[in-house]
Amino acid sequence: MARSSLYQQVAAEVRRAIYAGELAPGDQIPTEADLMEAHGVSRNTVRLALGELENEGLILRMRRRGTFVRERRPLLMRPQDEFLPYDQEGRRFDTFVHAVRSEGRTADQRIEVSIVEPPEDVTTRLALADGALAVVRRRLRFVDGQPYNTLDSYFPLEIVGGSEIARPGDITRGANRVLEELGHLQVRVIDDLSARMPTSDESSRLQLEPGTPVVVHTRVGYDADDTPVRVAVSVLPADKHLIRYELERH
């Protein structure tokens, strides 16, 4: 039997044990020696199998400690909740904070604000002229003290310059409310979802383990004149998020 088939068989058995709950998150999986004996294969075959499982994000190999089943507690994200009605104090809750707190967990974020010439893709989505500037609010968001995702929100400088959106710090009532006060209520959005491997910068900021893909959620908001007024780009590690859309027939 070909060596590739052997390592795939070993990987399949460990994978089955993980999905069946026989190996729970945080459990140490059998050692290389134990897997060699159990399956009658070489050490190299076992290492190929473990490498495949690591690339799938199922296990975590820790030097001098062993190999463990990765913790998988995905955060349920509902992008449509962003446009729920305001509360009695005129605030629309932060969908990320709401999602985290509803699971009894702790949310936090770091915010950086700057004026930039946005990436080409964002420039196109905002229908900006070449060289036009945008305000970007960059968020690194945490759950229970661990980096969970990033959110970069871009706004045309000519619309938000001088407003709270262009100033450092959190906006309690939300940037969308500020846009509305500036005369640019968002009446529709277009969402794009794509999957890819992270950049080195994303891996570093989000402390990603090898083999962890990310989902990129790009939302473009339009006002009543169909002018794009916001592009929000979220980078969501695939092992930490579940994205749910709920559609209702009218």
Buried (B, 14 or more C-beta within 10 A) or exposed (E): EEEEEBBBBBBEBBBEBBEEEEBEEEEEBBEBEEBBEEBEBEEEBBBBBBBBBBBBBBBBBEEEEEBBBBEEEEBEBBBBBBBEEBEEEEEBBBBBBBBBEEEEBEBBBEBEBEEBBBBEEBBEBBEBEEEBBBBBBBBBBBBEEEBBBBBBBBBBBEBBEEBBBBEEEEBEBBBBBBBBEBEBBBEEBEEEBEEEEBEEEBBEBBEBBEBBBBBBBBBBBBBEEEEBBBBBBBBBBBBBBEBEEEEEEE
